[in-house]
């Protein structure tokens, strides 16, 4: 079965057991900050998409819970279909507390919190009227507006006075409702946090906020600032800050000081450090459960080590972003799971071909057809120019690739000419040129012996999905 990004297991007894990116210390330091909060506090943990933000948040949440803190987890993107995020917030509080409290405990307070929250959620209005009135009218006024659409100017003037009065009443009701909601929320969090084995504050994690509709993202932030700002509750936002700033500008206009806006809501910000190529590759290896694939192969350990060593070297050489690394692993995953266990796996070739498809798609496309001698030389020159042939891993990959191109793409006459050049270079005074030529010749001898010169073509076909594939596991 093809597996991609399997969620990492987070044991409750040791949440950071599978912390491949080594972020436990960050969580421990943030915990000290959270525990020192005596007033309402909003903290943002910031990282671009694909840096393991959600995994970090879930590990930290489990860690805080192991210390006795009440924690809530709210996936904003999964809830941005609701009109007002307050509804979804209260629902998450209700669900979490119901799971953590004994039957009947706090039920009365939770129901009261829901009732008060319902009062301050604006009722839905017909779209045209909502736009015209900015959603500030009651149901009776809505009916009057509908009637007045067909009435005289004097009636409209009279109604305008009523509308202004109702707006003022609505403002007072909203203001009182928000304060009442805060009071009830403070009671609930205090009652639960002071239970046996519990610690204050309660921590509300909000994840994937940057993937939401701009209006929902901004509305959620404003609800946090104006409605949920109570003592004993800390909010943790997992965000890509640049995306949130874009949402703010989208709602309030391009001239809006989005950074200043967020600073008025967020009390403390932390940027997660970028994972190293080695650690991120290992993370993707684990999440794709590729260890299962190599465990079934006869030479799985060596094949795995060669693949990871070669890919990491190439990803560094080409300065791959984490997103590109993830895309490459999707293709590696596909090839590995469509290669029968009794078929030889050329790990260095696999790494090089996947990377070549990413950085030089036109050159990779040439491999799908018959290559001319000029194509072969051009392709090899390109790669040699970009990679450090003096590096042992790069030299090994390129030498293997060249040997297979010579025997898989050239006729006997052209191949003989290329081999003659290599033999001459094998005696060169230049140690790098000499070592590389000798390595290619060793691979060439091996190819002539085992006749596996078609492996480049097979790997290319698997990566390009142009042959019938069978998922092996």
Secondary structure, DSSP 8 states (H G I E B T S, - for coil): ----S------SS-TTTT-TT--HHHHHHHHHHHHT--S-EEEEEE--TTSSHHHHHHHHHHHHHHTTEEEEEEETGGGTTSS-HHHHHHHHHHHHHHHHS-TTTTHHHHHHHHHHHHHHS-----HHHHHHHTT---HHHHHHHHHHTTS-HHHHHHHHHHHHHHHHHHHHHHHHHHHHHHHHHHHHHHHHHTSTT-EEEEEEEEE-GGGS-HHHHHHHHHHHHHTS--TTEEEEEEE-HHHHHHHHHHHH-TTS-HHHHHHHH-SEEEE-----HHHHHHHHHHHTTTHHHHHTSTTHHHHHHHHHHHHHHHHHHTT--HHHHHHHHHHHHHHHHTS-TTS---HHHHHHHHHHHHH-HHHHHHTTS---HHHHHHHHHHHHHHS-TTSHHHHHHHHHHHHHHHHHHS-HHHHHHHHHHHHHHTT-SSHHHHHHHHHHHHHHHHHHHH--TTHHHHHHHHHHT-S------
